[in-house]
């Protein structure tokens, strides 16, 4: 039994509590019979849906009948309500609101425990739920356990109450192609950021590494190609801890000799993949080249955040403060595929701008390791979907059932939908932009992967033998 978050199914006899227990736990543990009083003792189970878990407790039916068993069930239930985190108050919409429903609802309301009113057996079109509004509740979860109607919506409602600290994070996540989502764990990044320093030969990469490490760790000379391997060092700036890779200079393919030099460049590019963040170093005394554009494209392909570091600004011909805007404008014109480029002007030789560089790195590190609770995400997406409906797929509207953040860096999200193929690139970009704006994730890549809610398509693509329930976990 998990002691994290307990959900109790409560209500009068024969409203469908045991059927809902079996549905949520995906078992047949609770005895179900179309007669009152079958369940008398508390039955505990575990529910695991879409990567989140909670405990479920089936309870005996509350009634004001005067027989000994009914009175004992009533007394035991009322005394134990305080042990639960959420109560699902279940009613039978076919039978309507009874006096037992009304009286027990007052007990539930006065307990101070959060609750949801669940109307079961809503498969009959003639069933009327209007009389239940007399309870003073604005919203109901309407379901049918027998026909599995409304269960997804009820689970979404339960997740709204799940505390962030108790949520089971996605430690192993798969994208829509059945491949494990790559990226560092956010806890690792929060402790130490892995930085890759890349750029053309002789732009000052090793000088920058020495400056941020505060020691002459790397050999520095005006000779192009002094650094021949990707070497990693550890350092800190106050409480900011980092690992840093110094890499060989990246040349255009036409200038590579095809031997050692080609291997040097290849290893430097592979180092980008191992890092959490890239510092692309440019020579402020020279105009940007296609080599820098290639590095930016490589970082974008790998979903790696990056910062442009304009070095040698102390000796640049137009190094006055007013000319930084001119340089930025020329850089954005050269790299026309970027709307806004984050950059910092430094001198690795004198130390100018190094403190500002670390301030930017700290802010980006905080964004990379930012955690957004599942409750926040789903409340936000409810608002977004109302403003901009989802696209249609084969004349059916795509439904976003549930979204959660994985543990991967850069920030990655799994969204469970009915038709993953119905998500257009434009709608994906729209959702990414909304997340970026809402939580100020500008400057870091944001990824959303759309998954079928039951995992069946994923199983077919990967050839795995896991059940859909395992994929929800």
C-alpha positions in Angstrom: 0.0 0.0 0.0 1.4 3.4 -1.0 1.0 6.1 1.6 1.3 9.0 -0.8 -2.1 10.2 -1.8 -5.3 8.3 -0.8 -8.6 8.7 -2.7 -11.7 7.2 -1.0 -14.8 6.2 -2.9 -17.8 7.0 -0.8 -21.6 7.1 -1.2 -24.7 5.2 -0.3 -25.0 1.5 -1.2 -25.2 0.3 -4.8 -24.1 3.5 -6.5 -21.1 1.8 -8.3 -18.3 2.4 -5.9 -16.8 -1.1 -6.3 -17.2 -0.9 -10.1 -15.3 2.3 -10.1 -12.6 0.8 -7.8 -12.1 -2.0 -10.4 -12.0 0.4 -13.3 -9.4 2.7 -11.6 -7.2 -0.1 -10.4 -7.7 -2.1 -13.6 -8.5 -5.2 -11.5 -11.5 -7.3 -10.4 -10.5 -7.2 -6.8 -13.8 -5.7 -5.6 -16.8 -7.9 -5.6 -19.5 -6.3 -7.8 -23.2 -7.3 -7.5 -26.3 -5.4 -8.4 -27.6 -5.4 -4.9 -26.9 -3.1 -1.9 -24.6 -4.0 1.0 -22.1 -6.2 -0.9 -19.1 -4.1 0.2 -18.8 -3.8 4.0 -15.1 -3.5 4.7 -12.5 -1.1 3.4 -10.7 -2.4 0.3 -7.4 -0.7 -0.7 -5.9 -0.7 -4.2 -3.4 1.2 -6.3 -4.1 3.2 -9.5 -1.5 4.1 -12.0 -2.5 6.2 -15.0 -0.4 8.2 -17.5 2.7 8.2 -15.3 0.9 9.3 -12.1 -0.1 7.1 -9.1 -2.5 7.3 -6.2 -4.1 4.9 -3.7 -7.8 4.0 -4.0 -10.0 2.8 -1.1 -13.4 1.3 -1.6 -15.8 1.8 1.3 -19.0 0.4 2.5 -22.3 2.1 1.6 -23.4 4.9 4.0 -27.0 4.7 5.0 -29.2 5.7 7.9 -30.7 2.2 8.1 -30.9 1.1 11.7 -29.6 -2.5 11.3 -26.4 -3.3 13.2 -24.2 -3.7 10.1 -25.3 -0.5 8.4 -24.8 1.5 11.6 -21.3 0.0 12.1 -20.4 0.9 8.5 -21.7 4.4 9.0 -19.8 5.0 12.2 -16.5 3.5 10.9 -16.7 5.5 7.6 -17.4 8.8 9.3 -14.5 8.3 11.8 -12.0 7.6 9.0 -12.8 10.3 6.5 -10.0 12.4 7.9 -7.5 9.8 6.8 -8.0 10.5 3.1 -6.7 13.2 0.8 -9.6 13.3 -1.6 -13.2 11.9 -1.4 -15.1 10.8 -4.5 -18.8 11.2 -3.5 -20.6 8.9 -5.9 -24.3 9.1 -6.8 -26.6 7.0 -9.0 -28.0 9.4 -11.6 -30.7 6.9 -12.6 -32.2 6.8 -9.1 -31.8 10.5 -8.6 -31.0 12.3 -5.4 -32.1 10.4 -2.3 -32.3 11.4 1.4 -29.3 9.3 2.1 -27.4 11.1 -0.6 -28.3 14.5 0.9 -27.5 13.6 4.5 -24.2 11.9 3.7 -23.2 14.8 1.5 -23.5 17.1 4.4 -21.1 14.8 6.4 -18.6 14.9 3.5 -18.9 18.7 3.1 -18.4 19.3 6.8 -15.4 16.9 7.0 -13.1 19.6 5.5 -11.6 17.0 3.1 -11.5 18.0 -0.6 -14.2 16.1 -2.6 -15.6 15.6 -6.1 -19.2 14.7 -6.8 -19.3 11.8 -9.3 -22.5 10.9 -11.1 -22.4 7.3 -12.2 -24.6 5.5 -14.8 -24.7 8.5 -17.1 -25.0 6.3 -20.2 -28.8 6.7 -20.3 -29.8 9.8 -22.2 -33.0 10.2 -20.2 -31.1 10.4 -16.9 -31.5 13.8 -15.4 -28.6 15.4 -13.3 -30.3 18.7 -12.7 -31.6 17.8 -9.3 -28.1 17.3 -8.1 -27.4 21.0 -8.4 -29.4 21.4 -5.2 -26.4 20.1 -3.4 -24.7 23.5 -4.1 -22.1 22.0 -6.4 -21.2 23.8 -9.7 -19.6 20.9 -11.5 -19.9 17.1 -11.6 -17.8 14.3 -13.1 -20.3 12.3 -15.2 -19.3 8.7 -15.8 -20.5 5.3 -16.6 -18.4 2.5 -15.1 -20.3 -0.1 -17.1 -19.5 1.5 -20.4 -16.2 3.2 -19.5 -17.6 6.6 -20.2 -16.0 9.7 -18.7 -13.2 7.9 -16.9 -10.4 9.9 -18.5 -12.1 13.2 -17.4 -12.5 11.9 -13.8 -8.8 11.0 -13.7 -7.9 14.5 -14.9 -10.0 15.9 -12.1 -8.2 13.7 -9.5 -4.8 14.8 -10.8 -5.8 18.4 -10.1 -5.7 17.6 -6.4 -2.4 15.6 -6.6 0.3 17.6 -4.7 3.3 18.4 -6.8 5.7 16.9 -4.3 3.9 13.6 -4.5 3.7 13.3 -8.3 5.6 10.4 -9.8 7.9 12.1 -12.4 8.5 10.5 -15.8 12.0 9.1 -15.3 12.0 7.1 -18.5 10.1 8.7 -21.3 9.5 7.9 -25.0 8.7 10.1 -27.9 6.0 9.5 -30.5 8.4 7.3 -32.5 9.0 4.9 -29.6 12.5 6.2 -28.9 13.7 7.2 -25.5 13.8 11.0 -25.0 17.4 12.1 -24.8 18.7 14.7 -22.4 20.2 15.1 -19.0 18.2 14.7 -15.8 17.0 18.1 -14.5 18.4 17.3 -11.0 21.8 16.8 -12.5 21.6 20.1 -14.3 20.4 21.9 -11.2 23.6 20.7 -9.4 26.1 21.1 -12.2 25.7 22.5 -15.8 27.8 20.8 -18.5 29.0 23.5 -20.9 30.6 23.0 -24.3 32.8 25.8 -25.7 32.9 25.7 -29.5 33.8 27.9 -32.4 36.2 28.5 -35.3 40.0 28.0 -34.7 41.8 30.9 -32.9 38.7 32.7 -31.7 39.8 32.4 -28.1 38.0 29.3 -26.9 40.9 28.0 -24.7 41.5 31.5 -23.3 37.8 31.7 -22.3 38.1 28.2 -20.6 41.1 29.4 -18.7 39.4 32.6 -17.6 36.2 30.9 -16.3 38.3 28.3 -14.6 40.5 31.0 -13.1 43.7 29.1 -14.0 45.9 28.4 -17.0 44.4 24.9 -17.6 44.6 24.9 -21.4 47.5 25.7 -23.7 47.0 29.0 -25.5 48.8 30.3 -28.6 48.1 32.4 -31.7 48.6 29.3 -33.8 45.4 28.0 -35.3 44.6 24.5 -34.2 46.4 24.5 -30.8 43.6 22.5 -29.2 43.3 19.1 -30.8 41.0 17.2 -28.5 37.8 17.8 -26.5 38.9 18.0 -22.8 36.6 18.4 -19.8 37.3 20.4 -16.7 35.3 21.3 -13.5 35.0 24.7 -12.0 32.7 27.0 -10.1 31.8 30.7 -9.9 30.5 31.2 -6.4 27.7 28.7 -5.9 27.4 28.1 -9.7 29.0 24.7 -10.4 29.9 23.6 -13.9 31.8 21.2 -16.1 33.3 22.7 -19.3 34.6 21.1 -22.5 37.2 22.9 -24.6 37.0 21.7 -28.2 39.0 21.9 -31.4 38.2 24.7 -33.8 35.5 23.9 -36.4 36.4 24.6 -40.0 34.5 24.4 -43.2 34.5 20.9 -44.7 36.4 22.2 -47.8 39.4 23.1 -45.5 39.7 19.9 -43.6 42.6 17.6 -44.4 40.4 14.5 -43.9 42.8 13.0 -41.4 43.4 14.1 -37.8 41.9 17.5 -38.4 38.6 15.9 -39.6 38.5 13.7 -36.5 39.1 16.7 -34.3 36.2 18.5 -35.7 33.9 15.5 -35.6 34.8 14.9 -31.9 34.0 18.6 -31.2 30.6 18.3 -32.7 29.9 15.1 -30.8 30.8 17.0 -27.6 27.8 19.3 -28.2 25.6 16.2 -27.7 27.1 15.4 -24.3 26.6 18.9 -23.0 23.6 20.7 -21.5 24.6 24.1 -23.0 26.9 25.5 -25.7 28.9 28.7 -25.7 29.5 29.5 -29.4 32.6 31.8 -29.4 33.0 34.4 -32.2 35.9 36.8 -32.9 34.6 40.3 -32.4 37.3 41.7 -34.7 35.9 39.7 -37.7 32.5 39.3 -39.3 30.6 36.1 -38.6 31.0 33.2 -41.1 29.2 30.2 -42.3 31.0 28.1 -39.6 29.1 29.9 -36.8 25.9 29.4 -38.7 26.7 25.7 -39.0 27.3 25.4 -35.2 24.0 27.2 -34.5 22.2 24.8 -36.8 23.9 21.8 -35.1 22.7 23.0 -31.6 19.2 23.5 -32.9 19.1 20.0 -34.4 20.2 18.6 -31.0 17.8 20.8 -29.0 20.8 22.3 -27.2 20.4 25.9 -25.8 23.3 28.1 -26.7 24.7 31.6 -26.1 26.8 33.6 -28.6 30.0 34.9 -26.9 31.6 37.8 -28.8 35.3 37.6 -27.8 38.1 40.1 -28.2 35.7 43.0 -27.8 38.4 45.0 -26.1 40.3 45.3 -29.4 37.4 45.3 -31.8 37.5 48.3 -34.2 34.1 49.5 -33.0 34.1 48.3 -29.4 32.1 51.2 -27.9 28.9 50.4 -26.1 26.8 52.0 -28.8 28.2 49.7 -31.4 27.0 46.6 -29.7 23.5 47.1 -31.2 25.0 47.5 -34.6 27.0 44.3 -34.2 23.8 42.5 -33.0 21.9 43.8 -36.0 24.6 42.6 -38.4 24.7 39.2 -36.7 20.9 38.7 -36.9 21.0 39.7 -40.6 23.7 37.2 -41.2 21.9 34.5 -39.3 18.5 35.4 -40.8 16.9 32.1 -39.5 17.1 33.4 -35.9 14.6 36.0 -34.8 16.4 36.9 -31.6 20.0 35.9 -30.7 21.1 36.0 -27.1 24.8 37.2 -26.9 27.4 38.6 -24.5 30.4 40.7 -25.3 33.6 39.7 -23.5 37.4 39.8 -23.5 38.9 36.4 -22.4 42.2 38.2 -22.1 41.2 41.0 -19.7 38.2 39.4 -18.1 35.8 42.0 -19.3 32.2 40.7 -19.4 32.9 37.4 -17.6 30.7 38.2 -14.7 27.9 39.1 -17.1 28.5 35.8 -18.8 28.0 33.9 -15.6 24.8 35.9 -14.8 23.4 34.8 -18.1 24.5 31.2 -17.5 22.8 31.1 -14.1 19.5 32.4 -15.5 19.6 29.8 -18.3 20.5 27.1 -15.9 17.4 28.0 -13.8 15.3 27.8 -16.9 16.7 24.4 -17.9 16.0 22.9 -14.5 12.6 24.5 -14.1 9.9 22.2 -12.9 6.2 22.8 -13.7 3.6 20.8 -11.8 1.1 18.7 -13.7 -1.7 20.6 -12.1 -0.4 23.9 -13.4 0.2 22.5 -16.9 -3.3 21.0 -17.2 -5.0 24.1 -15.9 -3.0 26.2 -18.3 -3.8 24.0 -21.3 -7.5 24.0 -20.5 -7.4 27.8 -20.9 -5.3 27.6 -24.1 -7.5 25.0 -25.8 -10.6 27.1 -25.1 -9.0 30.0 -26.9 -7.5 28.0 -29.7 -9.2 24.7 -30.4 -7.2 21.7 -31.5 -7.0 20.6 -35.1 -9.2 17.9 -36.8 -7.9 14.5 -37.9 -10.1 12.5 -40.3 -13.1 14.7 -39.5 -12.6 14.1 -35.7 -11.2 16.7 -33.3 -7.9 15.9 -31.6 -8.4 15.8 -27.8 -5.6 16.6 -25.4 -6.2 14.4 -22.4 -3.3 15.1 -20.1 0.1 16.7 -20.2 3.1 16.2 -17.8 6.7 17.3 -17.7 9.5 14.6 -18.0 12.8 14.7 -16.1 14.7 15.5 -19.3 16.6 18.6 -20.1 15.9 20.7 -22.1 12.3 21.1 -20.8 10.3 18.2 -22.3 6.6 17.4 -22.1 4.5 14.3 -22.8 1.0 15.0 -24.0 -1.5 12.2 -24.2 -4.0 12.6 -27.1 -6.5 10.5 -29.0 -4.8 11.1 -32.4 -1.1 11.9 -32.2 -0.8 12.2 -36.0 -3.5 14.9 -36.0 -1.2 17.4 -34.2 0.1 19.6 -37.0 3.6 21.3 -36.9 1.8 24.6 -36.6 -0.2 23.6 -33.6 2.9 22.0 -32.0 4.7 25.3 -32.4 1.7 27.2 -31.0 1.7 25.1 -27.9 5.5 25.4 -27.5 5.3 29.2 -27.8 2.5 29.4 -25.2 4.5 27.3 -22.7 7.6 29.4 -23.4 5.7 32.7 -22.8 3.8 31.4 -19.8 6.9 30.2 -17.8 9.5 32.5 -19.4 11.5 29.8 -21.0 12.9 32.1 -23.7 16.4 31.1 -24.7 16.0 27.4 -24.1 14.4 24.8 -26.4 11.1 23.4 -25.4 9.9 20.0 -26.6 6.5 18.4 -26.7 5.9 14.7 -27.6 2.4 13.6 -28.3 1.5 10.0 -27.3 -1.6 7.8 -27.7 -3.3 7.7 -24.3 -3.3 3.9 -24.1 0.2 3.3 -25.5 -1.0 0.8 -28.1 0.5 2.6 -31.1 3.8 2.9 -29.3 3.8 -0.9 -28.6 3.2 -1.6 -32.3 6.0 0.6 -33.4 8.6 -0.7 -30.9 7.7 -4.3 -30.9 7.6 -4.2 -27.2 5.5 -6.6 -25.2 4.5 -4.2 -22.5 0.8 -3.7 -21.6 -0.8 -0.3 -22.1 -0.9 0.1 -18.3 2.9 -0.2 -18.1 3.2 2.5 -20.7 1.0 4.7 -18.7 3.5 4.3 -15.9 
